[in-house]
Amino acid sequence: MKRKIRVAFVGQPNVGKSSLIFRIAGGDVQIGNWAGITVQKYTATVNYGDYELELIDLPGVYSLSPYSPEERITRDFLIHEKPDVIVNVIETPLLERNLFLTSQLLELEIPTVIALNMWDEFQRSGYTLNLNILQKELNVKAVPVIGKTGWNIDNLLKAIIDTYTQGRKPKYFRFSQLVEEVLQKVWERIKDEPFSSIFPKRWLQIKALEGDEYLAKLLKERFSFDLSKCCKKERHYLSEAFNMPPDEVITEERYKAISRFLKKVLIRTSKGREKSLQDLLDKILLNPYTGIPLFFLVMFLVFKFTFDVSAPLVDWLDNFINGFIGKYTEYLLLKFNAPDWAISLVLNGLIGGIGFFASFIPVLSFMYLALGLLEHSGYFARAAFVADRFMRHLGLTGKAVVPMILGFGCNVPAVLATRTLENSALRKLTALLIPFMSCSARLPVYVLIALAFFPEHPSFVVFGMYLLGVAVAISVAFLLKETMFKKDLLEVPFIIELPPYRFPHLKDLFRSMWTPVWEFVHRAGTVIFFANLGVWILMNLPYGAPPKDTLLGKIATTVQPVFKPAGFGEHWENVAVLIPGFLAKEIVITSYGTILGVEDKSPKPVKVNFWEDFKKQLKGLLNALIRSVEMVVNQFLPGVFETEIPQSGMLEKIKRLFTPASALAFIVFVLLYTPCAATVAVMWQEFGWRFALFSIFLNLTTAWILSVLTYQLGKMFL
């Protein structure tokens, strides 16, 4: 029977922990969430020799003094779960900064292996390390690795097993004599307490001296021990000696110890590469006057790339599911004399739901591919740095600007992109603002109304909706920052590293794309499917009834008075189309077609020739792939805001339902009201059902207030 070793991979954000685990496990990684929180958890099991290694990817942290949920998870796991071995993954080109976390891990007395990742970049910079001295000084195994290629992974596994079997405990960094004397006095005060044998000695000394809130609360609850009174004299003495709080003293001592250590192990081999290109790029990208416009240009290209390149595959998927599968399903149902309502349910409710859900997969895939390229190249860290100052005024950090900009393309990947934010409150606030960003699905509604009522200036109306969405998001951010998120947001410092520019590895890009897309399919798909089914029920029952007599029509006429102050509530049809619009905003247009009788509902015979149809589908897939490749090449051609022109018959009928003021109020409501079903699904997945319902309430309330104001003011001028 194989012996099991629990191995915790620990490191700062973006040092390559996940890449190493994927390399070791061959991609066989289990994805879940940490208990009670939506931070992702990656684990893998690997058999190596006589051992079974359980690899646990702990969230990336800068220290074990937590500000964020990720840091709390990592600290709690290491203190309470006590893995058999820690693999401290270090981004070797940023050695000094990474050793700050290492200095804290060594104090936990857990056998440790240091994985010196990105070793090739480190050597190209003109440096190397004396590994013998490093290993002797810290009593650890240190293994150079290259996570993106898998170089030296086998030696890393051997080091893990050797460290475990030898049970070697690491040596910690020692501080100045004065600080060490104070730490010893702290130990004299607590060494006879029952908890002194439970926690690592060095960690306990330092946390007691710092007056760590987490430790104080823990000791109070479990041992009725008042830490604040215990070491008050030592804390005061240290503060007087250094003229700063004890925790800042410890931080300075760590960096001094790291500096002394690096003088022993760091070896300069050459002048290294010229950094003129990187310095030039940083001068441009980190300058607010050039960096911010370039960032918006880059994000514009990201969602232009996403929708242009995914469009052929989305069209093919729609044709394959609704045209090919739907066609043969209808043929079989007709052959077995199924009633009309059953055929409609299966084709439009069930298969249509699958097709609608599947249409998101190409969009998400290319979105995450583009985001992965920007993240792994080192660009996103710089964009976040530049945007941070403005975003601070909204209670956010620079990292939040990325998902918000993505919201202009599609709110679904934008909400999922909030996972990159370092704090739960930041993630929630950003997710609440994203639905105010006008996604591409709302564009056909703007075009329809603009062409019908503002034919001389349709582009100004459409662009105005985008600006209004941004203005509302900023206003809501200020409001929420000062109310429900006030306490949580004040606690969050913004710390970010600027990694060197690098070309991403293809496997890293694929993982950046595959992991979130699979999770979306796995979790959000069910919600979207049943939402589509619910819309079919509302629009078709009682089956065959006129639109006004269906469930949808009855609900619309019931709530119609609520929308009369906004003008468009004078006609029930305008209210009715908003309900299926919850599924996807573009459905507002097709719903008008159904309700106003514009669509051609005449029966069409089903002609079948399976092999011919199948060959057409294969040819269509090939053409879609070719077209997608062509769109990659043609990214700078016009067309990002192209949309289909509605039928002229529909325009004429819609003109009878609005005045110019009520039409403007209607598109304001469409801009701001409830997020679509897919967005609600991912909010539910990420933050829980209560949060998803609150988001719906916030958007509906905001949309109603502003649409009423738009109509009442619009009557005076339009």
Protein Blocks (a to p, Z undefined) as FASTA:
>chain_A
ZZdddddddddehilmmmmmmmmnnopacddddehiabdcddddddehjbccdddddddd
fbfcdfbfklmmmmmmmmmnopabdcddddfklmmlmmmmmmmmmmnopacddddehklm
mmmnopacdfklmmmmnopacddddfknopoklmmmmmmmmmmmnopacddddddfklmm
mmmmmmmmmmmpmklmmpcfklmmmmmmnopaklmmmmmmmnopafklmmmmmmmmmmmm
nopafklmmmmmmmmmmmmmmmmmpccfbgbjafklmmmmmmmmmpmklmmmmmmmmmmm
mmmmmmmmmmmmmmmmmmmmmmmmmmmmmmmmmmnopafklmmmmmmmmmmmmmmmmmmm
mmmmmmmmmmmmmmmnommmmmmmmmmmmmmmnopafklmmmmmmmmmomklmmmmmmmp
cbfklmmmmmmmmmmpccfklmmmmmmmmmmmmmmlmmlmmmmmmmmmmmmmmmmmmmmm
mmmmmmmmmmpccdddddddddddfklmmmmmmmmmmmmmmmmmmmmmmmmmmmmmmmmp
cghiafklmmklmmmmmmmmmmmmnopmmpmklmmmmmmmmmpmklmmmmmmmmnomacc
bdcdddddfklmmmmmmmmmmmmmmmmmmmmmmmmpghklgccdddfklmmmmmmmpcfk
lmmmmmmmmmmmccdfklmmmmmmmnojklmmmmmmmmmmmmmmmmmmmmmmmmmmZZ
